[in-house]
């Protein structure tokens, strides 16, 4: 359970990093959105697993 705030922070930092590079040639906005969505799904899954344990 103590991991939840850490996980939130890690994924928040990842989203911030993705947004910093949004719109550069290597990172079109739709790819950034897709990556953020994937990260959110991963975070939700990790939270589920932690809460179940």
N, CA, C and O atoms as a GROMACS GRO file, in nm:
protein
  212
    1UNK      N    1   0.083  -0.122   0.000
    1UNK     CA    2   0.000   0.000   0.000
    1UNK      C    3   0.086   0.127   0.000
    1UNK      O    4   0.048   0.229  -0.058
    2UNK      N    5   0.200   0.119   0.064
    2UNK     CA    6   0.290   0.235   0.066
    2UNK      C    7   0.344   0.268  -0.072
    2UNK      O    8   0.396   0.378  -0.096
    3UNK      N    9   0.333   0.173  -0.164
    3UNK     CA   10   0.384   0.195  -0.299
    3UNK      C   11   0.293   0.284  -0.383
    3UNK      O   12   0.338   0.344  -0.481
    4UNK      N   13   0.167   0.294  -0.346
    4UNK     CA   14   0.072   0.371  -0.428
    4UNK      C   15   0.117   0.515  -0.454
    4UNK      O   16   0.116   0.558  -0.569
    5UNK      N   17   0.155   0.592  -0.351
    5UNK     CA   18   0.198   0.729  -0.378
    5UNK      C   19   0.323   0.734  -0.466
    5UNK      O   20   0.338   0.825  -0.548
    6UNK      N   21   0.411   0.637  -0.449
    6UNK     CA   22   0.533   0.632  -0.530
    6UNK      C   23   0.496   0.605  -0.676
    6UNK      O   24   0.548   0.670  -0.767
    7UNK      N   25   0.407   0.508  -0.697
    7UNK     CA   26   0.363   0.477  -0.834
    7UNK      C   27   0.298   0.599  -0.898
    7UNK      O   28   0.326   0.632  -1.013
    8UNK      N   29   0.210   0.666  -0.824
    8UNK     CA   30   0.145   0.786  -0.877
    8UNK      C   31   0.249   0.888  -0.922
    8UNK      O   32   0.237   0.947  -1.029
    9UNK      N   33   0.349   0.907  -0.839
    9UNK     CA   34   0.453   1.006  -0.868
    9UNK      C   35   0.534   0.967  -0.993
    9UNK      O   36   0.560   1.051  -1.079
   10UNK      N   37   0.572   0.841  -1.002
   10UNK     CA   38   0.649   0.793  -1.116
   10UNK      C   39   0.571   0.815  -1.246
   10UNK      O   40   0.625   0.865  -1.345
   11UNK      N   41   0.443   0.777  -1.245
   11UNK     CA   42   0.363   0.790  -1.367
   11UNK      C   43   0.331   0.936  -1.398
   11UNK      O   44   0.318   0.973  -1.515
   12UNK      N   45   0.319   1.018  -1.295
   12UNK     CA   46   0.298   1.161  -1.315
   12UNK      C   47   0.422   1.223  -1.380
   12UNK      O   48   0.412   1.303  -1.473
   13UNK      N   49   0.539   1.184  -1.331
   13UNK     CA   50   0.664   1.233  -1.390
   13UNK      C   51   0.678   1.188  -1.534
   13UNK      O   52   0.725   1.263  -1.619
   14UNK      N   53   0.638   1.064  -1.562
   14UNK     CA   54   0.644   1.012  -1.700
   14UNK      C   55   0.553   1.095  -1.791
   14UNK      O   56   0.591   1.129  -1.903
   15UNK      N   57   0.434   1.127  -1.743
   15UNK     CA   58   0.341   1.207  -1.824
   15UNK      C   59   0.397   1.347  -1.848
   15UNK      O   60   0.385   1.400  -1.958
   16UNK      N   61   0.458   1.405  -1.746
   16UNK     CA   62   0.521   1.537  -1.760
   16UNK      C   63   0.630   1.532  -1.866
   16UNK      O   64   0.639   1.621  -1.951
   17UNK      N   65   0.712   1.429  -1.861
   17UNK     CA   66   0.821   1.414  -1.958
   17UNK      C   67   0.765   1.398  -2.100
   17UNK      O   68   0.815   1.460  -2.194
   18UNK      N   69   0.662   1.315  -2.114
   18UNK     CA   70   0.599   1.296  -2.246
   18UNK      C   71   0.547   1.430  -2.298
   18UNK      O   72   0.567   1.463  -2.416
   19UNK      N   73   0.482   1.506  -2.214
   19UNK     CA   74   0.424   1.634  -2.257
   19UNK      C   75   0.530   1.737  -2.293
   19UNK      O   76   0.507   1.822  -2.378
   20UNK      N   77   0.647   1.730  -2.229
   20UNK     CA   78   0.755   1.823  -2.262
   20UNK      C   79   0.802   1.805  -2.406
   20UNK      O   80   0.845   1.901  -2.469
   21UNK      N   81   0.792   1.683  -2.456
   21UNK     CA   82   0.840   1.655  -2.592
   21UNK      C   83   0.726   1.649  -2.694
   21UNK      O   84   0.750   1.622  -2.812
   22UNK      N   85   0.605   1.674  -2.649
   22UNK     CA   86   0.488   1.670  -2.738
   22UNK      C   87   0.509   1.766  -2.856
   22UNK      O   88   0.551   1.881  -2.839
   23UNK      N   89   0.479   1.716  -2.974
   23UNK     CA   90   0.485   1.802  -3.092
   23UNK      C   91   0.621   1.807  -3.160
   23UNK      O   92   0.633   1.866  -3.267
   24UNK      N   93   0.724   1.747  -3.100
   24UNK     CA   94   0.852   1.740  -3.170
   24UNK      C   95   0.836   1.635  -3.280
   24UNK      O   96   0.747   1.551  -3.272
   25UNK      N   97   0.922   1.640  -3.383
   25UNK     CA   98   0.904   1.547  -3.495
   25UNK      C   99   0.895   1.400  -3.453
   25UNK      O  100   0.819   1.324  -3.512
   26UNK      N  101   0.971   1.360  -3.354
   26UNK     CA  102   0.970   1.220  -3.309
   26UNK      C  103   0.849   1.188  -3.221
   26UNK      O  104   0.818   1.072  -3.197
   27UNK      N  105   0.781   1.291  -3.175
   27UNK     CA  106   0.671   1.271  -3.079
   27UNK      C  107   0.546   1.348  -3.120
   27UNK      O  108   0.512   1.449  -3.059
   28UNK      N  109   0.477   1.300  -3.224
   28UNK     CA  110   0.353   1.368  -3.262
   28UNK      C  111   0.250   1.358  -3.148
   28UNK      O  112   0.252   1.262  -3.071
   29UNK      N  113   0.161   1.456  -3.138
   29UNK     CA  114   0.064   1.459  -3.026
   29UNK      C  115  -0.014   1.329  -3.009
   29UNK      O  116  -0.036   1.285  -2.896
   30UNK      N  117  -0.056   1.266  -3.121
   30UNK     CA  118  -0.136   1.143  -3.106
   30UNK      C  119  -0.053   1.030  -3.044
   30UNK      O  120  -0.106   0.947  -2.970
   31UNK      N  121   0.076   1.026  -3.074
   31UNK     CA  122   0.163   0.925  -3.013
   31UNK      C  123   0.180   0.954  -2.864
   31UNK      O  124   0.180   0.862  -2.782
   32UNK      N  125   0.193   1.080  -2.828
   32UNK     CA  126   0.204   1.119  -2.687
   32UNK      C  127   0.076   1.079  -2.611
   32UNK      O  128   0.083   1.024  -2.501
   33UNK      N  129  -0.038   1.107  -2.672
   33UNK     CA  130  -0.166   1.071  -2.609
   33UNK      C  131  -0.175   0.920  -2.589
   33UNK      O  132  -0.220   0.872  -2.485
   34UNK      N  133  -0.132   0.845  -2.691
   34UNK     CA  134  -0.138   0.699  -2.684
   34UNK      C  135  -0.048   0.649  -2.570
   34UNK      O  136  -0.086   0.559  -2.495
   35UNK      N  137   0.070   0.707  -2.559
   35UNK     CA  138   0.164   0.666  -2.456
   35UNK      C  139   0.110   0.697  -2.316
   35UNK      O  140   0.122   0.615  -2.225
   36UNK      N  141   0.052   0.814  -2.300
   36UNK     CA  142  -0.007   0.852  -2.171
   36UNK      C  143  -0.122   0.757  -2.135
   36UNK      O  144  -0.136   0.717  -2.019
   37UNK      N  145  -0.202   0.722  -2.234
   37UNK     CA  146  -0.313   0.629  -2.212
   37UNK      C  147  -0.260   0.491  -2.169
   37UNK      O  148  -0.314   0.430  -2.076
   38UNK      N  149  -0.156   0.444  -2.236
   38UNK     CA  150  -0.094   0.316  -2.200
   38UNK      C  151  -0.041   0.321  -2.056
   38UNK      O  152  -0.061   0.228  -1.979
   39UNK      N  153   0.025   0.431  -2.022
   39UNK     CA  154   0.078   0.446  -1.887
   39UNK      C  155  -0.034   0.442  -1.784
   39UNK      O  156  -0.019   0.382  -1.678
   40UNK      N  157  -0.146   0.507  -1.815
   40UNK     CA  158  -0.259   0.509  -1.722
   40UNK      C  159  -0.315   0.369  -1.701
   40UNK      O  160  -0.349   0.331  -1.589
   41UNK      N  161  -0.324   0.292  -1.810
   41UNK     CA  162  -0.373   0.154  -1.799
   41UNK      C  163  -0.279   0.072  -1.712
   41UNK      O  164  -0.322  -0.007  -1.628
   42UNK      N  165  -0.150   0.091  -1.732
   42UNK     CA  166  -0.050   0.019  -1.654
   42UNK      C  167  -0.061   0.058  -1.506
   42UNK      O  168  -0.057  -0.029  -1.419
   43UNK      N  169  -0.074   0.186  -1.480
   43UNK     CA  170  -0.087   0.235  -1.342
   43UNK      C  171  -0.212   0.176  -1.276
   43UNK      O  172  -0.206   0.130  -1.162
   44UNK      N  173  -0.323   0.176  -1.347
   44UNK     CA  174  -0.447   0.121  -1.292
   44UNK      C  175  -0.430  -0.028  -1.259
   44UNK      O  176  -0.476  -0.074  -1.155
   45UNK      N  177  -0.365  -0.100  -1.348
   45UNK     CA  178  -0.342  -0.244  -1.328
   45UNK      C  179  -0.254  -0.266  -1.204
   45UNK      O  180  -0.283  -0.352  -1.122
   46UNK      N  181  -0.147  -0.189  -1.194
   46UNK     CA  182  -0.057  -0.202  -1.078
   46UNK      C  183  -0.132  -0.172  -0.948
   46UNK      O  184  -0.113  -0.241  -0.848
   47UNK      N  185  -0.215  -0.069  -0.949
   47UNK     CA  186  -0.293  -0.035  -0.829
   47UNK      C  187  -0.386  -0.150  -0.791
   47UNK      O  188  -0.399  -0.185  -0.674
   48UNK      N  189  -0.451  -0.209  -0.893
   48UNK     CA  190  -0.539  -0.324  -0.869
   48UNK      C  191  -0.463  -0.437  -0.801
   48UNK      O  192  -0.509  -0.494  -0.702
   49UNK      N  193  -0.347  -0.468  -0.856
   49UNK     CA  194  -0.266  -0.578  -0.802
   49UNK      C  195  -0.222  -0.548  -0.659
   49UNK      O  196  -0.225  -0.636  -0.573
   50UNK      N  197  -0.182  -0.424  -0.634
   50UNK     CA  198  -0.138  -0.387  -0.499
   50UNK      C  199  -0.253  -0.396  -0.399
   50UNK      O  200  -0.236  -0.444  -0.287
   51UNK      N  201  -0.370  -0.348  -0.440
   51UNK     CA  202  -0.484  -0.350  -0.350
   51UNK      C  203  -0.531  -0.492  -0.322
   51UNK      O  204  -0.586  -0.520  -0.215
   52UNK      N  205  -0.511  -0.581  -0.418
   52UNK     CA  206  -0.551  -0.721  -0.401
   52UNK      C  207  -0.455  -0.797  -0.309
   52UNK      O  208  -0.492  -0.898  -0.250
   53UNK      N  209  -0.334  -0.747  -0.299
   53UNK     CA  210  -0.234  -0.822  -0.219
   53UNK      C  211  -0.243  -0.790  -0.071
   53UNK      O  212  -0.166  -0.845   0.008
   0.00000   0.00000   0.00000
